[in-house]
Amino acid sequence: MTVESTVSERWSDRWDDGLIARRVNDKPAPQPDPEPPAVEELDPLPIGGSYGGPLRIRLDALQELVGLSRTRLDDTTLAEAGRVLDEAAARQRLSARHTVVAIAGATGSGKSTLFNALAGVPIAETGLRRPTTSAPIALSWSEGAAGLLDRLAIPGRLRRRPLAGGAGDEALQGLVLVDLPDHDSAVTHHRDQVDRILALVDAVIWVVDPEKYADAALHERYLRPLAGHAEVTFVVLNQIDRLPGEAADQVLDDLRRLLDEDGMALGEHGEPGATVLALSALTGEGVGELRELLGAFVQSRGAPARRLSADVDAAATRLRPVYVAEGRPGLDERSRDDFATRLAVAVGAAAAGEAAERAWRRNANRACGTPWLRLWRWYERTRTPGGAERPQEPAEEELTARQRVEQAVRVVADEASLGLPAPWAQAVREAAVRGAQGLPEALDELAATATEPAGRPPRPAWWPAAVLAQAAMTLLQIFGALWLVGQIIGVLDPAMLPPVLVMASGIVGGPLVEWACAAAAGGPARRYGQEAERRLRDAAAACGRARVLDPIAGELMRYREVREQYVTVSATR
């Protein structure tokens, strides 16, 4: 059997309360039971598949947004967005030919009377006893709405039709009208039913009376929070027959003012927004106008999509604090350079460069110094065992270096998260902290290896000439000394001045050569030290970039992705 024939049999089996006259005389001739067709399986469509292009794009973006945010935001924050997606999926699988409209109001507002007036027959109970409506009653002008009513959890015994066996008002074909309990009922279960069904229907008619139209409970609990749903909202001022003269117009104007303060746009002169009108359900004044408006509203077939768009707007508004940043968060070149500089200070790049420069100068002194000076230094080293070893740094220095690394990570994380919404700022800081684990130890290894190239520091091209010059000065000293000794022992002719001058030239020339070499080695030594400092600085920066900056950049990129999705979700319809 088809779905529509099943619904028809359900109505005929369950609806027989005597309120609607039946045609018992015109009985159709018995027909042979046709062979039941195969039941078609309805595959669920993707989210937004049955809606218009813009709404479908927004729903896809919202689904992507929720998926990207689940590991960064708690379930409570994403609950409303998840509910909207679930309701969108549930609503699109049901009849698109029907529009579910709820009639809501306070105790004594006359909503049940209006419900009966639209139905044309007394269906909902009216009277002086309050509350008169204890459970929602559904009135459907056409078949095929069973799934929608099942979604509202309205039992079959509370589902009605305006005419028995007839099609009813053609203009209202597709309308499903639901009479709700009083929203201000003293019974908590009644209020819970109102809140539950209002979250599921396509549109709502708020019925107010001249005494309670300004009730704070109505405006603060319902109208103001649902201001974004103005396009699927009707506000009806009932019981105008009780107002004398121009009092009805004055009350209606005051009602419009209150709705404007609630932020509910009023649809006037063909503009989108809430529909506001005055009527008397008891006398029928204005009921025909409401019927015409409902007919046009239902035949447009756009209420479900407009309701869902308003739900997406509301979800986007709630999510705004966790997706919209102040300013332009992120890391610029200055922040990256400052982070590299702090790591270089923590790893001691400047001190390593100075040590490399001193090593270059020592090597130059060893190569270009006088033999007597080198001999003296050798003697000093033999007198001081272990003198060439580098003293270990105290524990305080290591602790200070670790603190400097932690401070550098903290500063760069704060700069990267500046202006981000709280959850994403926390995610950036956590990524930085995770990446910083083991960073001090890695920097210590770099400090031990990056500044110590294999072998001795390279020598400039003029060093062999300097060594030969120093050897020549030494030979002059030795030659002058031997010449002088030969004269003293009488082997050579006495002439004191020449050997003294030769020996003095060697003695003076040796230090001069050493001084000239030291002066000439100053520039290369500085460049060698700067190169060692740069090498350690670059190694520390690369280590910090891989461990800290790249994870931070990944979190910022993820935030930009969700920010783009949020912009699509919150786009103006």
C-alpha angles and dihedrals in degrees: 000000000000124000093249094051089049090052090048092053090046091055092046092048097046103034114076109111098132095244094111122051115241129211101240099162099059102068115170119234113264112265127200112259108259120229106270113244121236115273111250117226113230110216113210113254123226119268109288093003094130096043132083123283100262094044092047090052091050092049092049089049091049091051091049090046093054092046093052093046103048094093093046104039130050123249092250092061092050095040096097093047090049091050091052091052092048092049091047091053092046095046096048092055090058132071114309090190093070132072118202113213122181124207110215132176148134128278111292095009091122099242093140089051089052090047090055092045091055091045092049092224133067104266106141117059115251131183146102097292112098130249096026094173110057097162133026115267121203126211116192123190094197140023127262098061097106093105092052092050091047087055089054089049092234108156122232093250089064096050115102141182123214094229130020110245093348134107095236122207109358092211090059097048106137095026119130109190119196123195108209130202117258112290090216095047118144088228109089093207090060092054091047090054091051092051093046096050095042088061091056108039124093096230141358136217111210111205116202131174131214091261102048104026090109095045109146092216091060096046099040099039101037120005098045096046090045095048090117089061093063094123091063096041131098120189113197124190102210131192096038086151086077092059118085124222116328093349091103092058091047093051090046091051091050089049090053089051092053091048090051090053088051088059093245110145112227117224105227131158092010095310119136117260143081120334114231124187142148126235146148114237090190097055096028095239109151094002091108091054090051089049091053092048091049091048093053090043093052096043091054088068090207102107097095092051093045091048091049092048089053090050090052089050091051092048091049091051091052091048095048096094091056097046109032115080129202110243122336109315120199143083121297127193092266092057092048092049092048090051091050090048092051091050090048090054091047093050092045098242093160092050090048090053091051090049090051090050091051090049090054092051092048090052089050091050091050092052099041103029123108117268091242092054092048090049091052092050090050089052091050091051091051090052093051110054111210091009091138093058118104113241115244118252114250120252090250091064092051090050091049091051091051091050090050091053092049091048092050091052091047093050096048091046091051092049092048093049096043109128095006119130111265099259094049093043088054090049091052092050092047091050090052092049093049091049092048092060106111093007096118091052091048090051091050090056090050091051090053096048112023096063097047111073118188115275128357124323112278118265126227121244094255095061095091090054090049090051091050091048091050090048090050091052090050091050090051090054092049093044093049091047093050090046090052093047090050090055092048094053090044098247092118132039112271112258111140100182102064097051091043091052092047092049093044091051089054093045093049096036094056095062090040090056090046092050092047091050091049091050092047091048093054096084097045090044092054092047091048090051092047090050090051090049092048091048092053092042091052092047091050091046091050091049092048092046093052095044103035115008097047094052089047090050089050091055091047091050090050090051091051089052093052090042090057090049090049091052088054092048094049094044114134112258 
